[in-house]
């Protein structure tokens, strides 16, 4: 399985919509090499409230070790299963 990059940042809705429309037109004309994944937030406060240090740590472990069960993740992170489950779901 190849690793995909996720672009995470702050972007207003108008700019995000323009990027989406541009990507749509490129795809229609066959000019897209690889799909891009963007996770954008309206402002930094929203980003920080969703991407907590624990969730960032979880993402780092997944990137380093690949997909795994929630139980395995919770053991590796030394966190309660229910909390990891909430973060994953």
N, CA, C and O atoms as a printed pandas DataFrame, in Angstrom:
     atom_number atom_name residue_name chain_id  residue_number  x_coord  y_coord  z_coord
0              1         N          UNK        A               1    0.847   -1.172    0.000
1              2        CA          UNK        A               1    0.000    0.000    0.000
2              3         C          UNK        A               1    0.894    1.236    0.000
3              4         O          UNK        A               1    1.804    1.354    0.820
4              5         N          UNK        A               2    0.626    2.157   -0.928
5              6        CA          UNK        A               2    1.426    3.375   -0.978
6              7         C          UNK        A               2    0.882    4.397    0.011
7              8         O          UNK        A               2   -0.310    4.426    0.317
8              9         N          UNK        A               3    1.776    5.220    0.493
9             10        CA          UNK        A               3    1.368    6.245    1.459
10            11         C          UNK        A               3    0.856    7.458    0.706
11            12         O          UNK        A               3    1.457    7.907   -0.270
12            13         N          UNK        A               4   -0.262    7.976    1.177
13            14        CA          UNK        A               4   -0.845    9.169    0.592
14            15         C          UNK        A               4   -0.601   10.339    1.511
15            16         O          UNK        A               4   -0.587   10.189    2.733
16            17         N          UNK        A               5   -0.413   11.483    0.936
17            18        CA          UNK        A               5   -0.246   12.698    1.722
18            19         C          UNK        A               5   -1.604   13.346    1.930
19            20         O          UNK        A               5   -2.439   13.372    1.027
20            21         N          UNK        A               6   -1.810   13.862    3.119
21            22        CA          UNK        A               6   -3.014   14.618    3.424
22            23         C          UNK        A               6   -2.567   16.045    3.722
23            24         O          UNK        A               6   -1.745   16.277    4.608
24            25         N          UNK        A               7   -3.106   16.981    2.985
25            26        CA          UNK        A               7   -2.800   18.393    3.202
26            27         C          UNK        A               7   -3.763   18.920    4.260
27            28         O          UNK        A               7   -4.975   18.943    4.048
28            29         N          UNK        A               8   -3.223   19.340    5.394
29            30        CA          UNK        A               8   -4.042   19.846    6.497
30            31         C          UNK        A               8   -3.710   21.317    6.693
31            32         O          UNK        A               8   -2.542   21.698    6.774
32            33         N          UNK        A               9   -4.750   22.139    6.769
33            34        CA          UNK        A               9   -4.472   23.556    6.947
34            35         C          UNK        A               9   -5.714   24.385    7.175
35            36         O          UNK        A               9   -6.804   23.871    7.425
36            37         N          UNK        A              10   -5.512   25.689    7.079
37            38        CA          UNK        A              10   -6.589   26.662    7.244
38            39         C          UNK        A              10   -6.851   27.265    5.868
39            40         O          UNK        A              10   -5.936   27.739    5.195
40            41         N          UNK        A              11   -8.120   27.237    5.466
41            42        CA          UNK        A              11   -8.472   27.755    4.149
42            43         C          UNK        A              11   -9.932   28.196    4.171
43            44         O          UNK        A              11  -10.794   27.479    4.678
44            45         N          UNK        A              12  -10.204   29.367    3.626
45            46        CA          UNK        A              12  -11.598   29.817    3.608
46            47         C          UNK        A              12  -12.386   29.009    2.575
47            48         O          UNK        A              12  -11.815   28.442    1.643
48            49         N          UNK        A              13  -13.687   28.969    2.757
49            50        CA          UNK        A              13  -14.556   28.138    1.927
50            51         C          UNK        A              13  -14.480   28.525    0.451
51            52         O          UNK        A              13  -14.517   27.655   -0.419
52            53         N          UNK        A              14  -14.377   29.797    0.168
53            54        CA          UNK        A              14  -14.332   30.248   -1.229
54            55         C          UNK        A              14  -13.099   29.710   -1.954
55            56         O          UNK        A              14  -13.190   29.236   -3.086
56            57         N          UNK        A              15  -11.963   29.789   -1.296
57            58        CA          UNK        A              15  -10.726   29.285   -1.914
58            59         C          UNK        A              15  -10.791   27.768   -2.085
59            60         O          UNK        A              15  -10.370   27.237   -3.113
60            61         N          UNK        A              16  -11.318   27.076   -1.081
61            62        CA          UNK        A              16  -11.465   25.629   -1.173
62            63         C          UNK        A              16  -12.380   25.222   -2.316
63            64         O          UNK        A              16  -12.107   24.253   -3.024
64            65         N          UNK        A              17  -13.456   25.959   -2.493
65            66        CA          UNK        A              17  -14.388   25.675   -3.586
66            67         C          UNK        A              17  -13.720   25.908   -4.934
67            68         O          UNK        A              17  -13.913   25.119   -5.860
68            69         N          UNK        A              18  -12.938   26.977   -5.062
69            70        CA          UNK        A              18  -12.214   27.234   -6.320
70            71         C          UNK        A              18  -11.250   26.090   -6.630
71            72         O          UNK        A              18  -11.161   25.639   -7.772
72            73         N          UNK        A              19  -10.523   25.621   -5.600
73            74        CA          UNK        A              19   -9.582   24.513   -5.798
74            75         C          UNK        A              19  -10.324   23.255   -6.239
75            76         O          UNK        A              19   -9.859   22.524   -7.113
76            77         N          UNK        A              20  -11.485   23.010   -5.626
77            78        CA          UNK        A              20  -12.302   21.857   -5.990
78            79         C          UNK        A              20  -12.748   21.937   -7.453
79            80         O          UNK        A              20  -12.643   20.958   -8.192
80            81         N          UNK        A              21  -13.240   23.096   -7.863
81            82        CA          UNK        A              21  -13.706   23.273   -9.244
82            83         C          UNK        A              21  -12.543   23.101  -10.220
83            84         O          UNK        A              21  -12.700   22.455  -11.256
84            85         N          UNK        A              22  -11.382   23.667   -9.902
85            86        CA          UNK        A              22  -10.196   23.497  -10.752
86            87         C          UNK        A              22   -9.832   22.023  -10.887
87            88         O          UNK        A              22   -9.533   21.550  -11.984
88            89         N          UNK        A              23   -9.857   21.301   -9.775
89            90        CA          UNK        A              23   -9.539   19.869   -9.796
90            91         C          UNK        A              23  -10.557   19.105  -10.631
91            92         O          UNK        A              23  -10.202   18.186  -11.369
92            93         N          UNK        A              24  -11.812   19.486  -10.512
93            94        CA          UNK        A              24  -12.878   18.832  -11.277
94            95         C          UNK        A              24  -12.624   18.994  -12.782
95            96         O          UNK        A              24  -12.733   18.035  -13.547
96            97         N          UNK        A              25  -12.288   20.213  -13.190
97            98        CA          UNK        A              25  -12.027   20.471  -14.608
98            99         C          UNK        A              25  -10.793   19.701  -15.094
99           100         O          UNK        A              25  -10.788   19.177  -16.209
100          101         N          UNK        A              26   -9.759   19.632  -14.269
101          102        CA          UNK        A              26   -8.568   18.860  -14.640
102          103         C          UNK        A              26   -8.914   17.387  -14.808
103          104         O          UNK        A              26   -8.454   16.738  -15.748
104          105         N          UNK        A              27   -9.723   16.862  -13.896
105          106        CA          UNK        A              27  -10.116   15.454  -13.972
106          107         C          UNK        A              27  -10.933   15.186  -15.234
107          108         O          UNK        A              27  -10.744   14.164  -15.893
108          109         N          UNK        A              28  -11.826   16.088  -15.565
109          110        CA          UNK        A              28  -12.642   15.919  -16.773
110          111         C          UNK        A              28  -11.789   15.882  -18.035
111          112         O          UNK        A              28  -12.110   15.172  -18.988
112          113         N          UNK        A              29  -10.701   16.647  -18.036
113          114        CA          UNK        A              29   -9.841   16.684  -19.217
114          115         C          UNK        A              29   -8.707   15.664  -19.144
115          116         O          UNK        A              29   -7.870   15.602  -20.045
116          117         N          UNK        A              30   -8.674   14.856  -18.067
117          118        CA          UNK        A              30   -7.672   13.803  -17.936
118          119         C          UNK        A              30   -6.301   14.293  -17.525
119          120         O          UNK        A              30   -5.313   13.598  -17.763
120          121         N          UNK        A              31   -6.204   15.458  -16.920
121          122        CA          UNK        A              31   -4.906   16.040  -16.559
122          123         C          UNK        A              31   -4.472   15.764  -15.119
123          124         O          UNK        A              31   -3.457   16.301  -14.676
124          125         N          UNK        A              32   -5.207   14.950  -14.391
125          126        CA          UNK        A              32   -4.883   14.692  -12.984
126          127         C          UNK        A              32   -4.000   13.453  -12.889
127          128         O          UNK        A              32   -4.361   12.388  -13.390
128          129         N          UNK        A              33   -2.840   13.595  -12.243
129          130        CA          UNK        A              33   -1.944   12.462  -12.045
130          131         C          UNK        A              33   -2.391   11.610  -10.867
131          132         O          UNK        A              33   -2.534   10.394  -10.989
132          133         N          UNK        A              34   -2.609   12.248   -9.737
133          134        CA          UNK        A              34   -2.984   11.545   -8.510
134          135         C          UNK        A              34   -3.924   12.440   -7.707
135          136         O          UNK        A              34   -3.742   13.655   -7.641
136          137         N          UNK        A              35   -4.917   11.825   -7.109
137          138        CA          UNK        A              35   -5.872   12.588   -6.303
138          139         C          UNK        A              35   -5.168   13.180   -5.090
139          140         O          UNK        A              35   -4.281   12.559   -4.504
140          141         N          UNK        A              36   -5.573   14.377   -4.728
141          142        CA          UNK        A              36   -5.040   15.025   -3.534
142          143         C          UNK        A              36   -6.115   15.025   -2.463
143          144         O          UNK        A              36   -7.300   15.188   -2.753
144          145         N          UNK        A              37   -5.691   14.841   -1.230
145          146        CA          UNK        A              37   -6.620   14.875   -0.105
146          147         C          UNK        A              37   -6.315   16.121    0.712
147          148         O          UNK        A              37   -5.181   16.338    1.138
148          149         N          UNK        A              38   -7.338   16.930    0.923
149          150        CA          UNK        A              38   -7.198   18.158    1.708
150          151         C          UNK        A              38   -8.171   18.116    2.875
151          152         O          UNK        A              38   -9.339   17.763    2.713
152          153         N          UNK        A              39   -7.682   18.475    4.039
153          154        CA          UNK        A              39   -8.512   18.611    5.234
154          155         C          UNK        A              39   -8.293   20.033    5.727
155          156         O          UNK        A              39   -7.290   20.334    6.373
156          157         N          UNK        A              40   -9.247   20.900    5.412
157          158        CA          UNK        A              40   -9.089   22.316    5.729
158          159         C          UNK        A              40  -10.103   22.776    6.757
159          160         O          UNK        A              40  -11.222   22.267    6.834
160          161         N          UNK        A              41   -9.683   23.747    7.541
161          162        CA          UNK        A              41  -10.516   24.323    8.588
162          163         C          UNK        A              41  -10.663   25.811    8.334
163          164         O          UNK        A              41   -9.802   26.439    7.718
164          165         N          UNK        A              42  -11.750   26.359    8.812
165          166        CA          UNK        A              42  -12.056   27.769    8.607
166          167         C          UNK        A              42  -11.051   28.687    9.298
167          168         O          UNK        A              42  -10.741   29.768    8.796
168          169         N          UNK        A              43  -10.543   28.249   10.456
169          170        CA          UNK        A              43   -9.566   29.058   11.186
170          171         C          UNK        A              43   -8.700   28.142   12.052
171          172         O          UNK        A              43   -8.987   26.955   12.209
172          173         N          UNK        A              44   -7.639   28.718   12.606
173          174        CA          UNK        A              44   -6.705   27.910   13.386
174          175         C          UNK        A              44   -7.353   27.338   14.643
175          176         O          UNK        A              44   -7.020   26.227   15.054
176          177         N          UNK        A              45   -8.263   28.070   15.253
177          178        CA          UNK        A              45   -8.930   27.576   16.467
178          179         C          UNK        A              45   -9.673   26.276   16.195
179          180         O          UNK        A              45   -9.625   25.349   17.004
180          181         N          UNK        A              46  -10.355   26.206   15.065
181          182        CA          UNK        A              46  -11.070   24.978   14.704
182          183         C          UNK        A              46  -10.088   23.834   14.464
183          184         O          UNK        A              46  -10.307   22.711   14.917
184          185         N          UNK        A              47   -9.009   24.130   13.750
185          186        CA          UNK        A              47   -7.997   23.112   13.479
186          187         C          UNK        A              47   -7.443   22.559   14.787
187          188         O          UNK        A              47   -7.350   21.343   14.959
188          189         N          UNK        A              48   -7.077   23.444   15.705
189          190        CA          UNK        A              48   -6.482   23.026   16.980
190          191         C          UNK        A              48   -7.468   22.251   17.846
191          192         O          UNK        A              48   -7.059   21.377   18.610
192          193         N          UNK        A              49   -8.754   22.555   17.740
193          194        CA          UNK        A              49   -9.732   21.838   18.563
194          195         C          UNK        A              49   -9.987   20.429   18.038
195          196         O          UNK        A              49  -10.339   19.535   18.808
196          197         N          UNK        A              50   -9.812   20.226   16.741
197          198        CA          UNK        A              50  -10.040   18.902   16.150
198          199         C          UNK        A              50   -8.763   18.067   16.175
199          200         O          UNK        A              50   -8.800   16.889   16.530
200          201         N          UNK        A              51   -7.646   18.661   15.804
201          202        CA          UNK        A              51   -6.376   17.928   15.753
202          203         C          UNK        A              51   -5.611   18.141   17.053
203          204         O          UNK        A              51   -4.629   18.882   17.102
204          205         N          UNK        A              52   -6.078   17.481   18.092
205          206        CA          UNK        A              52   -5.450   17.573   19.405
206          207         C          UNK        A              52   -4.095   16.868   19.381
207          208         O          UNK        A              52   -3.831   16.088   18.466
208          209         N          UNK        A              53   -3.236   17.121   20.358
209          210        CA          UNK        A              53   -1.951   16.419   20.407
210          211         C          UNK        A              53   -2.107   14.891   20.398
211          212         O          UNK        A              53   -1.311   14.197   19.765
212          213         N          UNK        A              54   -3.115   14.365   21.085
213          214        CA          UNK        A              54   -3.333   12.907   21.110
214          215         C          UNK        A              54   -3.714   12.391   19.722
215          216         O          UNK        A              54   -3.259   11.323   19.313
216          217         N          UNK        A              55   -4.534   13.131   19.006
217          218        CA          UNK        A              55   -4.935   12.714   17.655
218          219         C          UNK        A              55   -3.769   12.817   16.679
219          220         O          UNK        A              55   -3.626   11.978   15.790
220          221         N          UNK        A              56   -2.942   13.834   16.840
221          222        CA          UNK        A              56   -1.754   13.945   15.993
222          223         C          UNK        A              56   -0.801   12.787   16.251
223          224         O          UNK        A              56   -0.199   12.251   15.320
224          225         N          UNK        A              57   -0.665   12.405   17.515
225          226        CA          UNK        A              57    0.176   11.258   17.861
226          227         C          UNK        A              57   -0.384    9.987   17.227
227          228         O          UNK        A              57    0.374    9.165   16.711
228          229         N          UNK        A              58   -1.688    9.824   17.263
229          230        CA          UNK        A              58   -2.345    8.670   16.652
230          231         C          UNK        A              58   -2.049    8.633   15.147
231          232         O          UNK        A              58   -1.727    7.576   14.604
232          233         N          UNK        A              59   -2.156    9.767   14.486
233          234        CA          UNK        A              59   -1.871    9.831   13.052
234          235         C          UNK        A              59   -0.411    9.491   12.757
235          236         O          UNK        A              59   -0.109    8.839   11.758
236          237         N          UNK        A              60    0.479    9.932   13.621
237          238        CA          UNK        A              60    1.905    9.638   13.440
238          239         C          UNK        A              60    2.160    8.133   13.535
239          240         O          UNK        A              60    2.902    7.575   12.726
240          241         N          UNK        A              61    1.549    7.482   14.516
241          242        CA          UNK        A              61    1.716    6.031   14.680
242          243         C          UNK        A              61    1.161    5.297   13.462
243          244         O          UNK        A              61    1.785    4.358   12.967
244          245         N          UNK        A              62    0.001    5.715   12.980
245          246        CA          UNK        A              62   -0.578    5.082   11.792
246          247         C          UNK        A              62    0.324    5.260   10.580
247          248         O          UNK        A              62    0.480    4.342    9.776
248          249         N          UNK        A              63    0.908    6.423   10.453
249          250        CA          UNK        A              63    1.808    6.669    9.318
250          251         C          UNK        A              63    3.058    5.795    9.409
251          252         O          UNK        A              63    3.522    5.260    8.401
252          253         N          UNK        A              64    3.599    5.653   10.616
253          254        CA          UNK        A              64    4.825    4.878   10.794
254          255         C          UNK        A              64    4.590    3.373   10.689
255          256         O          UNK        A              64    5.414    2.652   10.126
256          257         N          UNK        A              65    3.463    2.898   11.231
257          258        CA          UNK        A              65    3.249    1.455   11.352
258          259         C          UNK        A              65    2.124    0.912   10.486
259          260         O          UNK        A              65    1.899   -0.298   10.466
260          261         N          UNK        A              66    1.419    1.766    9.776
261          262        CA          UNK        A              66    0.351    1.314    8.891
262          263         C          UNK        A              66   -0.945    1.027    9.639
263          264         O          UNK        A              66   -1.042    1.189   10.856
264          265         N          UNK        A              67   -1.930    0.596    8.866
265          266        CA          UNK        A              67   -3.243    0.308    9.435
266          267         C          UNK        A              67   -3.164   -0.822   10.444
267          268         O          UNK        A              67   -2.390   -1.764   10.282
268          269         N          UNK        A              68   -3.968   -0.717   11.481
269          270        CA          UNK        A              68   -4.022   -1.744   12.517
270          271         C          UNK        A              68   -5.325   -1.608   13.286
271          272         O          UNK        A              68   -6.069   -0.644   13.100
272          273         N          UNK        A              69   -5.592   -2.556   14.131
273          274        CA          UNK        A              69   -6.837   -2.521   14.899
274          275         C          UNK        A              69   -6.791   -1.402   15.944
275          276         O          UNK        A              69   -5.722   -0.928   16.329
276          277         N          UNK        A              70   -7.966   -1.004   16.381
277          278        CA          UNK        A              70   -8.049    0.026   17.416
278          279         C          UNK        A              70   -7.426   -0.486   18.707
279          280         O          UNK        A              70   -6.765    0.270   19.419
280          281         N          UNK        A              71   -7.630   -1.759   19.014
281          282        CA          UNK        A              71   -7.034   -2.340   20.220
282          283         C          UNK        A              71   -5.510   -2.256   20.163
283          284         O          UNK        A              71   -4.864   -1.875   21.138
284          285         N          UNK        A              72   -4.952   -2.610   19.026
285          286        CA          UNK        A              72   -3.502   -2.539   18.859
286          287         C          UNK        A              72   -3.006   -1.092   18.977
287          288         O          UNK        A              72   -1.982   -0.825   19.607
288          289         N          UNK        A              73   -3.739   -0.181   18.370
289          290        CA          UNK        A              73   -3.382    1.238   18.476
290          291         C          UNK        A              73   -3.404    1.709   19.922
291          292         O          UNK        A              73   -2.488    2.396   20.374
292          293         N          UNK        A              74   -4.460    1.335   20.650
293          294        CA          UNK        A              74   -4.587    1.790   22.041
294          295         C          UNK        A              74   -3.441    1.261   22.894
295          296         O          UNK        A              74   -2.951    1.964   23.777
296          297         N          UNK        A              75   -3.010    0.026   22.639
297          298        CA          UNK        A              75   -1.870   -0.526   23.387
298          299         C          UNK        A              75   -0.588    0.213   23.029
299          300         O          UNK        A              75    0.208    0.556   23.902
300          301         N          UNK        A              76   -0.399    0.453   21.744
301          302        CA          UNK        A              76    0.812    1.131   21.291
302          303         C          UNK        A              76    0.888    2.562   21.829
303          304         O          UNK        A              76    1.965    3.049   22.175
304          305         N          UNK        A              77   -0.253    3.219   21.894
305          306        CA          UNK        A              77   -0.304    4.600   22.365
306          307         C          UNK        A              77   -0.419    4.703   23.883
307          308         O          UNK        A              77   -0.300    5.787   24.454
308          309         N          UNK        A              78   -0.653    3.553   24.531
309          310        CA          UNK        A              78   -0.878    3.500   25.985
310          311         C          UNK        A              78   -2.049    4.404   26.378
311          312         O          UNK        A              78   -1.975    5.200   27.314
312          313         N          UNK        A              79   -3.134    4.239   25.612
313          314        CA          UNK        A              79   -4.354    5.012   25.851
314          315         C          UNK        A              79   -5.527    4.061   26.018
315          316         O          UNK        A              79   -5.476    2.910   25.583
316          317         N          UNK        A              80   -6.574    4.549   26.645
317          318        CA          UNK        A              80   -7.791    3.779   26.831
318          319         C          UNK        A              80   -8.423    3.461   25.467
319          320         O          UNK        A              80   -8.490    4.320   24.588
320          321         N          UNK        A              81   -8.883    2.220   25.310
321          322        CA          UNK        A              81   -9.479    1.762   24.058
322          323         C          UNK        A              81  -10.617    2.681   23.607
323          324         O          UNK        A              81  -10.679    3.065   22.439
324          325         N          UNK        A              82  -11.515    3.034   24.531
325          326        CA          UNK        A              82  -12.682    3.851   24.176
326          327         C          UNK        A              82  -12.269    5.220   23.640
327          328         O          UNK        A              82  -12.880    5.730   22.701
328          329         N          UNK        A              83  -11.243    5.810   24.229
329          330        CA          UNK        A              83  -10.779    7.120   23.766
330          331         C          UNK        A              83  -10.162    7.032   22.369
331          332         O          UNK        A              83  -10.385    7.906   21.531
332          333         N          UNK        A              84   -9.393    5.985   22.125
333          334        CA          UNK        A              84   -8.801    5.793   20.798
334          335         C          UNK        A              84   -9.916    5.530   19.781
335          336         O          UNK        A              84   -9.893    6.062   18.671
336          337         N          UNK        A              85  -10.881    4.711   20.171
337          338        CA          UNK        A              85  -12.016    4.423   19.294
338          339         C          UNK        A              85  -12.736    5.717   18.909
339          340         O          UNK        A              85  -13.070    5.918   17.741
340          341         N          UNK        A              86  -12.970    6.579   19.873
341          342        CA          UNK        A              86  -13.626    7.865   19.613
342          343         C          UNK        A              86  -12.811    8.704   18.634
343          344         O          UNK        A              86  -13.374    9.329   17.735
344          345         N          UNK        A              87  -11.500    8.722   18.800
345          346        CA          UNK        A              87  -10.644    9.504   17.909
346          347         C          UNK        A              87  -10.619    8.933   16.493
347          348         O          UNK        A              87  -10.567    9.684   15.519
348          349         N          UNK        A              88  -10.656    7.616   16.380
349          350        CA          UNK        A              88  -10.603    6.981   15.063
350          351         C          UNK        A              88  -11.933    7.132   14.331
351          352         O          UNK        A              88  -11.969    7.415   13.134
352          353         N          UNK        A              89  -13.002    6.941   15.056
353          354        CA          UNK        A              89  -14.334    7.005   14.440
354          355         C          UNK        A              89  -14.743    8.446   14.344
355          356         O          UNK        A              89  -15.833    8.747   13.857
